[in-house]
Amino acid sequence: MQTLARIVAGRRSKWIVLLAWVVLAGAFGPFQAKLNSVTQNDSTTFLPADADSTKVLDELRTRFDNGRTVPALIVYQNPAGLTDADRAAIQADEAAIAQLPDLAPIQSPLAPQAAQMGLLSEDGTTAIMLVPITARTIEQIEPAVKEMRAVTQADVPDGLEVYVSGPAGITVDAVEVFGDIDGKLLIGTTILILVLLLLIYRSPIIAVVPLVVVGVAYAVAGGIVYLIVKGFDLPINGQATGILIILMFGAGTDYCIYLVARYREELRVREDRHDAMQHAVARSGPAILSAGGTVVAAMLVLLFADLSSTRNQGPVLAIGVAITMLAGLTLLPALLTIVGRRSFWPVVPRFGSEDRSRRSLYHRVGEVVTGRPIATVAIVTAVLLVCTLGLLTQPGGLGIGGGFRNDPESIRGQVALSKALPPGELATTQVIVDAPPDQLEAATGAVLGALDADTGDVATVRPSLTATAGDAQLLEVTLTRDPYSDAAGESIPRIRQIVDEAAGAVGATAIVGGPTAQDYDTDRTVSRDAKLIVPLTLLLILIILALLLRAIIAPLYLIGTVILSFFATLGLSYLIFIHVFGSPGVDPGYATFLFLFAVALGVDYNIFLVSRIREEAESAPMRPAVLRALETTGGVITSAGLILAGTFLVLMTLPLEALFQLGFGVALGVLVDTFVVRTLLVPALAVWVGDRSWWPGRVPSHTGSSAPD
C-alpha cells in the first residue's frame, strides 16, 4: 500500500496515473454507451435450466409448429354489455391484426365456441381476442404489441374499453420501463450525490472530483461489461445494469470521501501535499481495499446461484465495484494531489490548524457509549430484536398488477379481465402430454379427465396444438386464481402430481409449464440459491475481516451485528411495505438481494471504524482508542451512509415494485448500520470486549484497557 501511495501521489507519477485513466476511459467509454443494447428483459430468458417450465418452452419451440408463442390478450369490455357496434369493432380489429407478421392463428371471441373456450364472459360484458405472437425476441414482440394498440384504439365505440394485455403486453410495458432506466438512474444519482457533497463539504471541487472519479470508473466498467456480455453471450437484464449504476456511484463515492477525510486530516499535520496524500492512502487504503473486497466477494458469490438472472449479475456488479475501488485508490489521489489544498476551497485545511473532531457530536456520543458499553449493547440489541418481529407478518408475493407501481395498459386489462372471466385466462398454464402417436389420444383423454375433476384449481382445460410428429399434445389450463398470485403458484405442485399420475397410468408422461409454473419454479430456485449464497457470503466476509484485523474475536462480533441489523431491517421493511406503502406483497428475491447489499455495504462502515480503532489501539488503551476512532470517522461514515442510502432511494422513483422495495430496503439497512450499529453497538462491543478483540493477534502492550468492570 505504501508503494501504491508513492506512485499515485508522486510528484511526477501522479500525472502518469491520470493519463492512464484518461486512456482507459477513452478506450472503454464508447462501449459503455452500448451496454443497454445487450440487455434482455424477457423473464423466460432467465428461467432455471432444469425446471419443468423451461422444458415446456423448449418442447414448444422444437416439436410444435408455432408452438412457442407469446400471447397477447386483447380485452374488450362494456359494463352495459357488448353491443352490435362493439362486435363490429372487434371484427374490424381482428381483420386488421391478422395482417400483421409473426402471428399464429387468432382465437376470436366471435367464434361459435368462444364461450366454451373462455373467450367470452357469461354476462356478455367481456370478450378476449387471443393473438399468439410467434416472434421470440422483444425487438419483434414490441412492434407487434404497439401496432395492436394502435389498431384497437382507433374508432372505439362509446362505452367500450379496450386493452392489449397478456404476457406480451406485460412484457412490453416492463421493457419500456427498463428501456430508459439507466439514463434516469444516472441523472438522478449524479444530482443527488452532487447536492449531498456540496452540503457536506461546502466545497465545489470536492463535490465534483468524486463524481468525476466514479464517472470515469463507470465508463471503464460499463465498457468492460459490454465486451464480456457481447463476447460470451451472457444474458443480463435492465435490473442488473440499473443496480450497477447505483452500486458504483453509491459505494464508489463512499470510498472517495473516506480517503478525502483522511487527506484533509493529514493536511493539518503535514505541510507537503504529496506527503499528506501518501500517508492518507497508506493509512486508509487497507480499509478501502477490504471494504471493496467485501462487496466484490459478496457479488461473486452470486456465481453459485442456479437462477441465471441472479448468477449473471455477480460478475457484472463485481467488476463495477472493483474498478470504482481501484479508481478511488489511484485516480482520486492523483487528482487531489494535483489540485492540492485548493481542493477544499473555501474551507482550506491549513498546516498546523486545529483539529475540531474533539468538539464534534460524535465525541459526545462516544463518551456516552464508551462510558456505559454494557447498557448500550443491551438497549440497542433489544430495539433491533423488536424490529425483527416484523418477520412474523410474512407478506405474500406480488399478484395482478403488483409488479408495477404505475398503471400501464396491460395491468388495466388484467384488472378488467379478472372482473368478468376466470383470472387464469390472463396467462394459461400449459401441459404437454407425451406419448406414441397411437396412444396419444388415450393419454390426452386421461389427463384431460383428471384436470377436469380438479375443480378447486382448474377452471377450464382445452386441447390446443398437436406436435408435428403427432407424439405430443398441448393442453391450455385456465386456473381459478390470478395466475401471478402465490395461491396459483402453490397449486402447481398439485397439478403436476395430477397430470403425472394420470399420464403415468397409461404409460405416457406429462410436464407442466406456462407463466404460473415459471414463477413457481423461479421462486423455488431463489429459495434454494439463498440457502447457499447467505452462508458463503458470511464466510467470505468473516475471512476478509480476520485478514484485515489479524484477529478472530472482533470479526465474529462484527458479523453478529451485521446479521442482527439485517433481520431488523427485513422485519421493519415488511411492516412499512404493508402498513405504510400499502404494497400488495414482496418480491420473492427481495430478502436475498437485501441481504447481499445491506450486509456487504454495512460491513464497509464497520471496516472503516474498526480498522481505525485498531490503528488507535496501537498507542492507546481501548476506551480512548474507540473514542478517538469514533470522533474522527463519525462524520465521514455518516456522510457516506447518507450518500449510499440516497443513491439506493433513487430506485424508488422507478415504477417497478421490485426495484422500489429493494431501493427502500437497502437504504433503510444502510441507515440502521450507519446510525445505530456503527455509532452505538460496535463501539460499545469494542470497549466491552477490550483488547481481547484482537485475539489471537498481538495485543497492544498498554494496560488497563480490558473489559470494563
C-alpha positions in Angstrom: 0.0 0.0 0.0 2.9 2.3 0.7 4.3 1.6 -2.8 0.9 2.4 -4.3 0.8 5.6 -2.3 4.1 6.8 -3.6 3.0 6.1 -7.2 -0.4 7.8 -7.1 0.8 10.8 -5.1 4.3 11.1 -6.5 5.4 14.4 -8.0 5.7 13.1 -11.5 3.9 9.7 -11.3 0.6 11.3 -10.4 0.4 12.7 -14.0 1.1 9.2 -15.4 -1.8 7.8 -13.3 -4.1 10.5 -14.6 -3.1 9.9 -18.2 -3.6 6.1 -17.7 -7.2 6.6 -16.6 -7.9 9.0 -19.5 -6.7 6.4 -21.9 -8.8 3.7 -20.3 -11.9 5.9 -20.3 -11.3 6.7 -24.0 -10.9 3.1 -24.9 -13.8 1.6 -23.0 -16.2 4.6 -22.8 -17.7 4.1 -26.3 -18.6 0.5 -25.5 -20.3 1.6 -22.2 -22.7 3.6 -24.3 -23.8 0.4 -26.0 -24.4 -1.6 -22.7 -28.2 -1.0 -22.7 -28.4 -2.6 -26.2 -27.3 -6.0 -25.0 -29.7 -6.3 -22.0 -32.5 -8.9 -22.2 -35.7 -8.2 -20.2 -37.8 -11.3 -21.2 -38.1 -13.2 -17.9 -38.2 -16.6 -19.8 -34.5 -16.0 -20.8 -33.5 -16.5 -17.1 -35.6 -19.5 -16.1 -33.9 -22.4 -14.2 -32.3 -24.7 -16.7 -33.7 -27.9 -15.2 -37.2 -26.8 -14.4 -40.3 -28.3 -16.0 -41.4 -24.9 -17.1 -38.2 -24.4 -19.0 -38.6 -27.9 -20.6 -42.1 -26.9 -21.8 -40.7 -23.8 -23.6 -38.0 -26.0 -25.2 -40.6 -28.6 -26.3 -42.9 -25.9 -27.7 -40.0 -24.5 -29.7 -38.7 -27.7 -31.1 -41.7 -30.1 -31.5 -44.7 -27.8 -32.3 -45.3 -25.6 -35.3 -45.8 -22.1 -33.9 -45.7 -23.8 -30.5 -43.6 -21.3 -28.6 -45.7 -18.2 -28.8 -46.1 -15.1 -26.6 -49.8 -14.5 -26.3 -51.3 -11.0 -26.4 -54.8 -10.8 -25.0 -57.0 -8.0 -26.3 -59.6 -7.4 -23.7 -62.9 -5.8 -24.8 -65.2 -4.7 -22.0 -68.5 -2.8 -21.9 -70.1 -2.8 -18.4 -73.6 -2.5 -20.0 -73.0 -5.5 -22.3 -71.3 -5.8 -25.6 -73.4 -4.1 -28.4 -73.6 -4.8 -32.1 -71.3 -1.8 -32.6 -68.8 -3.3 -30.2 -68.8 -6.6 -32.1 -68.3 -4.8 -35.4 -65.3 -3.1 -33.9 -63.9 -6.4 -32.7 -64.4 -7.9 -36.1 -62.6 -5.0 -37.8 -59.8 -5.2 -35.3 -59.4 -8.9 -35.9 -59.2 -8.4 -39.7 -56.6 -5.6 -39.3 -54.5 -7.5 -36.8 -54.5 -10.7 -38.8 -52.4 -8.8 -41.4 -49.5 -8.3 -39.0 -46.4 -10.5 -39.4 -45.2 -13.1 -36.9 -48.7 -14.2 -35.7 -50.2 -17.7 -35.2 -53.9 -18.1 -35.9 -56.0 -15.8 -33.9 -58.6 -17.2 -31.5 -61.6 -14.9 -31.9 -64.3 -14.1 -29.3 -66.8 -14.0 -32.1 -66.3 -17.7 -33.0 -69.2 -20.1 -32.2 -67.3 -21.9 -29.4 -65.9 -18.7 -27.9 -67.8 -19.1 -24.6 -66.6 -22.7 -24.2 -63.1 -21.6 -24.9 -63.2 -19.0 -22.1 -63.1 -16.1 -24.6 -66.5 -14.6 -23.8 -67.9 -13.9 -20.3 -71.3 -15.4 -19.3 -72.7 -11.9 -18.6 -71.8 -10.8 -22.1 -69.7 -7.8 -20.9 -66.3 -9.0 -21.7 -64.6 -10.6 -24.7 -61.0 -11.7 -25.3 -59.2 -11.9 -28.6 -56.1 -14.2 -28.2 -53.3 -13.3 -30.5 -50.3 -15.6 -30.3 -47.1 -13.9 -31.4 -44.6 -16.3 -32.9 -41.7 -14.0 -32.5 -39.2 -14.8 -29.7 -37.3 -11.5 -29.3 -38.5 -8.3 -27.7 -37.4 -6.5 -30.8 -40.1 -8.3 -32.7 -42.7 -8.6 -30.0 -42.7 -4.9 -29.1 -43.7 -3.6 -32.6 -46.5 -6.1 -32.8 -48.0 -5.1 -29.5 -47.7 -1.4 -30.3 -49.4 -2.0 -33.7 -52.2 -3.9 -31.9 -52.7 -1.0 -29.6 -52.8 1.5 -32.4 -55.4 -0.6 -34.2 -57.6 -1.2 -31.2 -57.6 2.4 -30.1 -58.9 3.7 -33.4 -62.7 4.3 -33.7 -63.6 2.7 -30.3 -67.4 2.8 -29.8 -68.8 4.7 -26.9 -68.9 2.6 -23.7 -66.3 0.1 -24.9 -63.0 -0.2 -23.2 -60.1 -2.0 -25.0 -56.8 -3.1 -23.5 -53.9 -5.1 -25.0 -52.7 -7.2 -22.2 -51.5 -10.8 -21.5 -47.9 -11.9 -21.3 -46.9 -10.0 -24.5 -48.5 -6.7 -23.2 -46.9 -7.0 -19.8 -43.5 -7.8 -21.2 -43.6 -4.7 -23.5 -44.7 -2.5 -20.7 -41.9 -3.8 -18.5 -39.3 -3.3 -21.2 -40.4 0.3 -21.7 -39.6 0.9 -18.0 -36.2 -0.8 -18.4 -35.5 1.0 -21.7 -34.6 4.3 -20.1 -33.8 3.1 -16.6 -30.0 3.6 -16.9 -30.4 7.2 -18.0 -32.9 8.1 -15.3 -30.8 6.5 -12.6 -27.5 8.1 -13.8 -29.0 11.6 -13.9 -30.9 11.2 -10.6 -27.9 9.6 -8.8 -25.5 12.2 -10.0 -27.6 15.2 -9.0 -28.3 13.7 -5.6 -24.7 12.9 -4.8 -23.6 16.4 -6.0 -26.1 18.1 -3.7 -25.2 16.0 -0.7 -21.4 16.5 -1.3 -22.0 20.3 -1.5 -23.9 20.3 1.7 -21.4 18.1 3.5 -18.1 19.7 2.3 -19.3 23.1 1.2 -16.6 22.9 -1.5 -17.4 22.8 -5.2 -14.2 21.0 -6.1 -14.5 18.3 -3.5 -18.1 17.8 -4.6 -17.2 17.4 -8.2 -14.0 15.4 -8.0 -15.5 12.1 -6.5 -18.2 12.2 -9.2 -15.6 12.6 -11.9 -13.7 9.7 -10.5 -16.7 7.4 -10.2 -18.0 8.6 -13.6 -14.7 7.6 -15.3 -14.8 4.3 -13.4 -18.3 3.7 -14.7 -17.3 4.4 -18.3 -14.5 1.9 -18.0 -16.5 -0.8 -16.1 -19.5 -0.4 -18.4 -17.3 -0.9 -21.4 -15.7 -4.0 -20.0 -19.1 -5.4 -19.0 -20.4 -4.8 -22.5 -17.5 -6.6 -24.1 -17.9 -9.6 -21.7 -21.7 -9.8 -22.3 -21.3 -9.5 -26.0 -18.3 -11.8 -26.3 -19.6 -14.6 -24.1 -23.3 -14.1 -25.0 -24.0 -13.6 -21.3 -27.7 -12.6 -20.8 -28.2 -9.7 -18.3 -31.3 -7.6 -17.7 -32.0 -4.0 -17.1 -32.2 -4.5 -13.4 -28.5 -5.6 -13.4 -27.3 -2.5 -15.3 -29.5 -0.2 -13.1 -28.1 -1.7 -9.9 -24.6 -1.4 -11.4 -25.1 2.4 -11.6 -26.5 2.7 -8.1 -23.8 0.4 -6.6 -20.9 2.1 -8.3 -21.9 5.6 -7.6 -23.0 4.9 -4.0 -20.1 2.7 -2.9 -17.6 4.5 -5.1 -18.4 7.8 -3.6 -18.1 6.3 -0.1 -14.6 5.1 -0.8 -13.7 8.5 -2.2 -15.0 10.6 0.7 -13.3 8.2 3.2 -10.0 9.0 1.5 -10.8 12.7 1.2 -11.5 12.8 5.0 -8.1 11.2 5.8 -6.3 13.5 3.3 -7.9 16.6 5.0 -6.8 15.2 8.3 -3.2 14.7 7.1 -3.0 18.2 5.5 -3.3 19.7 9.0 -0.2 17.8 10.3 1.9 17.7 7.1 3.0 20.7 5.1 3.7 19.0 1.8 0.5 17.8 -0.1 2.3 14.9 -1.7 3.5 13.6 1.7 0.0 14.1 3.1 -1.7 12.1 0.4 0.8 9.3 0.6 0.1 9.0 4.3 -3.6 9.2 3.7 -3.5 6.4 1.1 -1.2 4.2 3.2 -3.4 4.5 6.2 -6.9 4.4 4.7 -6.0 2.2 1.7 -6.3 -1.2 3.5 -9.7 -0.3 4.9 -10.9 0.8 1.4 -9.4 -2.3 -0.2 -11.1 -4.6 2.4 -14.4 -2.8 2.1 -14.4 -3.0 -1.6 -13.1 -6.6 -1.5 -16.0 -7.5 0.8 -18.6 -6.2 -1.7 -16.7 -7.8 -4.7 -16.6 -11.2 -2.8 -20.4 -10.9 -2.0 -21.2 -10.2 -5.6 -19.1 -13.1 -6.9 -20.9 -15.5 -4.5 -23.9 -15.0 -6.9 -22.0 -17.1 -9.4 -23.1 -20.1 -7.4 -26.8 -19.3 -7.9 -28.8 -21.6 -10.2 -31.1 -18.8 -11.4 -29.2 -17.2 -14.3 -30.6 -13.7 -13.8 -29.1 -13.8 -10.3 -25.9 -15.6 -11.4 -25.1 -13.3 -14.2 -25.4 -10.2 -12.1 -22.5 -11.4 -10.0 -19.6 -10.7 -12.3 -21.2 -7.5 -13.7 -21.5 -6.0 -10.2 -18.2 -7.3 -9.0 -16.4 -5.7 -12.0 -18.1 -2.4 -11.3 -17.2 -2.3 -7.6 -13.6 -3.5 -8.2 -13.0 -0.8 -10.8 -14.6 2.0 -8.8 -12.5 0.9 -5.8 -9.3 1.0 -7.9 -10.2 4.4 -9.2 -10.8 5.6 -5.6 -7.3 4.4 -4.7 -5.5 5.7 -7.8 -7.3 8.3 -9.8 -8.7 10.2 -6.8 -5.4 10.6 -5.0 -3.7 11.7 -8.3 -6.4 14.4 -8.9 -6.5 15.7 -5.3 -2.7 15.8 -5.2 -2.6 17.8 -8.4 -5.1 20.3 -7.1 -3.6 20.3 -3.6 -5.2 22.2 -0.7 -7.3 24.3 -3.1 -9.5 21.1 -3.4 -11.2 22.2 -0.2 -11.8 25.8 -1.0 -13.3 27.9 0.5 -12.7 25.9 3.8 -9.0 25.1 3.2 -7.3 22.9 5.9 -4.1 24.8 6.8 -0.9 23.2 8.1 -1.0 23.3 11.9 -4.7 24.2 12.1 -6.9 23.0 14.9 -8.5 19.5 14.7 -12.1 20.1 15.7 -13.1 16.5 15.9 -12.8 16.5 19.7 -15.6 19.1 19.8 -17.9 17.1 17.4 -21.2 15.5 18.1 -19.5 12.1 17.8 -17.1 12.9 20.5 -20.1 13.5 22.9 -21.9 10.4 21.7 -18.6 8.4 22.0 -18.2 9.5 25.6 -21.7 8.1 26.5 -21.3 4.9 24.5 -17.8 4.1 25.8 -18.7 5.1 29.3 -21.6 2.6 29.6 -20.9 -0.1 27.0 -22.9 -2.9 28.6 -26.0 -0.8 28.9 -25.6 0.4 25.3 -25.3 -3.1 24.0 -28.4 -4.3 25.9 -30.6 -1.4 24.8 -29.6 -1.4 21.1 -29.8 -5.1 20.9 -33.3 -5.1 22.4 -34.5 -2.4 20.0 -33.2 -4.3 17.0 -34.8 -7.5 18.2 -38.1 -5.8 18.5 -37.8 -4.7 14.8 -37.3 -8.4 13.8 -40.8 -9.1 15.0 -42.0 -7.7 11.6 -40.8 -11.0 10.2 -43.9 -12.6 11.7 -46.0 -10.9 9.1 -44.6 -12.9 6.2 -46.2 -10.9 3.3 -47.1 -12.8 0.2 -45.8 -12.3 -3.4 -47.0 -9.8 -6.0 -50.3 -10.7 -7.7 -52.2 -9.0 -10.6 -50.6 -5.6 -11.3 -48.3 -6.0 -8.3 -45.1 -5.7 -10.3 -45.9 -2.2 -11.4 -46.3 0.9 -9.3 -48.0 2.8 -12.2 -51.0 1.7 -14.2 -49.9 0.6 -17.7 -52.4 -0.6 -20.2 -51.6 -4.3 -19.7 -52.4 -4.1 -16.0 -55.6 -2.3 -16.6 -56.5 -5.1 -19.0 -55.7 -7.7 -16.3 -58.0 -6.0 -13.8 -60.8 -5.7 -16.4 -60.5 -9.4 -17.3 -60.4 -10.6 -13.7 -63.8 -8.9 -13.1 -65.7 -10.9 -15.6 -63.7 -14.1 -16.5 -61.6 -16.6 -14.6 -58.5 -14.6 -13.8 -56.4 -17.6 -15.1 -57.4 -16.6 -18.7 -54.8 -13.9 -18.4 -52.0 -16.5 -18.7 -52.9 -20.1 -19.1 -50.9 -23.0 -17.6 -49.6 -25.3 -20.3 -49.4 -29.1 -20.1 -47.6 -31.2 -22.7 -48.7 -34.8 -22.8 -46.1 -37.0 -24.5 -47.0 -40.4 -25.9 -46.5 -42.5 -29.0 -48.9 -41.4 -31.8 -51.2 -44.4 -31.5 -51.5 -43.8 -27.7 -51.7 -40.0 -27.7 -55.5 -39.7 -27.8 -55.9 -42.0 -24.9 -53.2 -40.3 -22.8 -54.6 -36.9 -23.6 -58.1 -38.0 -22.6 -56.8 -39.4 -19.3 -55.0 -36.1 -18.4 -58.0 -34.0 -19.5 -60.3 -36.0 -17.3 -58.0 -35.7 -14.3 -57.7 -32.0 -14.7 -61.5 -31.5 -15.3 -62.0 -33.3 -11.9 -59.8 -30.8 -10.1 -62.5 -28.1 -9.7 -60.5 -26.3 -6.9 -57.6 -25.2 -9.0 -58.7 -25.6 -12.6 -61.5 -23.5 -14.2 -61.3 -24.9 -17.7 -58.9 -27.1 -19.8 -58.9 -27.4 -23.6 -56.7 -29.1 -26.1 -54.6 -26.8 -28.2 -51.7 -27.8 -30.5 -50.5 -31.3 -31.6 -46.8 -31.8 -32.1 -45.6 -32.0 -35.7 -44.7 -35.7 -35.3 -48.1 -36.5 -33.7 -46.5 -37.7 -30.5 -47.4 -34.8 -28.1 -50.4 -32.7 -27.3 -50.5 -29.3 -25.7 -53.3 -28.5 -23.3 -54.2 -25.0 -22.2 -55.3 -24.9 -18.5 -57.2 -21.9 -17.1 -56.7 -21.6 -13.4 -59.4 -20.4 -11.0 -57.0 -17.8 -9.5 -54.8 -14.9 -10.6 -52.0 -16.8 -12.5 -49.4 -14.5 -10.9 -50.5 -14.9 -7.3 -49.0 -17.0 -4.5 -52.2 -19.1 -4.4 -51.9 -20.0 -8.1 -48.2 -20.9 -7.7 -49.0 -23.1 -4.7 -51.4 -25.1 -7.0 -48.6 -26.0 -9.4 -47.2 -29.0 -7.4 -50.7 -30.4 -7.1 -51.4 -30.0 -10.8 -48.1 -31.6 -11.6 -48.9 -34.6 -9.4 -52.4 -34.9 -11.1 -51.1 -34.9 -14.7 -48.1 -37.1 -13.8 -50.3 -39.8 -12.2 -52.9 -39.6 -15.0 -50.3 -39.9 -17.8 -48.3 -42.5 -16.0 -51.3 -44.7 -15.6 -51.5 -45.1 -19.4 -47.7 -45.3 -20.0 -47.3 -41.6 -21.0 -45.6 -38.6 -19.5 -46.7 -35.0 -18.9 -45.0 -31.8 -17.9 -46.4 -28.5 -16.7 -45.3 -25.0 -17.7 -46.6 -21.6 -18.5 -46.2 -18.3 -16.6 -47.6 -19.6 -13.3 -45.3 -22.6 -13.3 -42.4 -20.4 -14.4 -43.0 -18.1 -11.4 -43.2 -21.1 -9.1 -40.0 -22.7 -10.4 -38.2 -19.3 -10.2 -39.4 -18.8 -6.6 -38.2 -22.3 -5.6 -34.8 -21.7 -7.2 -34.4 -18.3 -5.5 -35.1 -20.0 -2.2 -32.5 -22.7 -2.9 -30.0 -20.2 -4.0 -30.4 -18.2 -0.8 -29.6 -21.2 1.3 -26.2 -21.3 -0.5 -25.5 -17.7 -1.0 -26.1 -16.5 2.5 -23.6 -18.7 4.4 -21.0 -18.4 1.7 -21.2 -14.6 1.8 -20.9 -14.6 5.6 -17.9 -16.9 5.5 -16.1 -14.7 2.9 -16.8 -11.6 4.9 -15.5 -13.2 8.1 -12.3 -14.2 6.3 -11.7 -10.7 4.9 -12.3 -9.1 8.4 -10.0 -11.6 10.0 -7.2 -10.8 7.5 -7.7 -7.1 7.8 -7.8 -7.0 11.7 -5.4 -10.0 12.1 -7.9 -11.3 14.7 -10.9 -13.6 15.2 -12.9 -12.2 18.1 -13.6 -8.8 16.5 -14.7 -10.2 13.2 -17.1 -12.6 15.0 -19.0 -9.8 16.8 -18.9 -7.6 13.8 -20.6 -10.4 11.7 -23.1 -10.8 14.6 -24.0 -7.1 14.5 -24.5 -7.2 10.7 -26.7 -10.3 10.9 -28.8 -8.7 13.6 -29.0 -5.4 11.6 -30.2 -7.4 8.5 -33.0 -9.2 10.3 -34.1 -6.0 12.0 -34.1 -4.2 8.6 -36.0 -7.0 6.9 -38.7 -7.1 9.7 -39.1 -3.4 9.8 -39.3 -3.1 6.0 -42.0 -5.7 5.9 -44.1 -3.7 8.3 -43.5 -0.5 6.3 -44.3 -2.1 3.0 -47.6 -3.4 4.2 -48.8 -0.7 6.6 -47.3 2.5 5.1 -46.8 1.9 1.4 -49.7 -0.5 1.0 -47.7 -2.9 -1.1 -49.6 -5.9 -2.5 -46.8 -8.2 -1.5 -43.0 -8.6 -1.6 -40.8 -9.6 -4.5 -39.6 -13.2 -3.9 -35.9 -12.2 -4.4 -36.1 -9.2 -2.1 -34.7 -10.8 1.1 -31.7 -12.3 -0.8 -30.7 -9.1 -2.5 -31.3 -7.1 0.6 -29.0 -9.4 2.5 -26.3 -9.1 -0.2 -26.3 -5.4 -0.4 -27.2 -4.4 3.2 -24.7 -6.9 4.7 -21.8 -6.3 2.3 -22.2 -2.5 2.4 -23.0 -2.4 6.1 -19.7 -4.3 6.8 -17.9 -1.5 4.9 -18.7 1.0 7.6 -17.7 -1.4 10.3 -14.4 -1.9 8.5 -13.8 1.9 8.3 -14.5 2.2 12.1 -12.7 -0.9 13.4 -9.6 -0.5 11.3 -9.3 3.0 12.8 -9.8 1.5 16.3 -7.1 -1.0 15.6 -4.8 1.8 14.5 -5.5 4.0 17.5 -5.2 0.9 19.8 -1.5 0.7 18.9 -0.8 3.7 21.1 -3.7 4.0 23.5 -6.0 1.8 25.7 -9.1 0.5 24.2 -11.6 3.0 25.5 -9.8 6.2 24.3 -8.9 4.3 21.1 -12.6 3.7 20.4 -13.5 7.3 21.4 -10.8 8.7 19.0 -11.8 6.4 16.2 -15.5 7.3 16.6 -14.9 11.1 16.7 -12.5 11.0 13.6 -14.6 8.7 11.4 -18.1 9.5 12.7 -18.7 12.4 10.4 -17.3 10.8 7.2 -19.1 7.5 7.8 -22.3 9.2 8.4 -21.9 11.2 5.2 -21.0 8.0 3.4 -24.1 6.3 4.8 -26.4 9.2 3.8 -25.0 9.2 0.2 -25.3 5.5 -0.2 -28.8 5.4 1.2 -29.7 8.3 -1.0 -28.4 6.6 -4.2 -30.5 3.4 -3.4 -33.5 5.6 -2.7 -33.3 6.8 -6.3 -34.6 3.3 -7.2 -37.9 4.2 -5.6 -38.6 6.7 -8.4 -39.0 3.8 -10.8 -42.5 2.3 -11.4 -41.4 -1.3 -10.7 -42.3 -2.7 -7.3 -39.3 -5.0 -7.0 -36.8 -2.1 -7.5 -38.9 0.2 -5.3 -38.7 -2.3 -2.5 -35.0 -3.1 -3.0 -34.1 0.6 -3.0 -36.1 1.3 0.2 -34.8 -1.8 2.0 -31.1 -1.3 1.3 -31.4 2.4 2.2 -33.1 1.5 5.4 -30.4 -1.1 6.2 -27.6 1.4 5.4 -29.1 4.0 7.7 -29.6 1.4 10.5 -26.0 0.4 10.1 -24.8 4.0 10.0 -26.7 5.5 12.9 -27.3 2.5 15.2 -24.9 -0.4 14.6 -21.7 1.5 13.7 -22.3 4.5 16.0 -23.6 2.7 19.1 -23.4 -1.1 19.1 -20.0 -1.7 17.6 -18.1 0.9 19.7 -19.8 -0.4 22.8 -18.9 -4.0 22.0 -15.3 -3.0 21.3 -15.0 -1.3 24.7 -16.8 -4.2 26.5 -14.6 -6.9 24.9 -11.5 -4.8 25.2 -8.1 -6.0 24.0 -9.5 -9.5 23.6 -11.0 -8.2 20.3 -7.5 -8.7 18.7 -7.1 -12.3 19.8 -5.1 -14.2 18.7 -3.1 -11.3 17.2 -0.7 -9.2 19.0 -2.4 -7.3 21.9 -1.1 -3.7 22.5 1.4 -3.5 25.4 -0.6 -0.9 27.4 -2.6 -2.0 30.4 -6.0 -1.2 31.8 -7.8 -1.5 28.5 -9.7 -4.7 29.0 -13.4 -5.1 29.5 -14.8 -2.6 32.0 -16.0 -3.6 35.4 
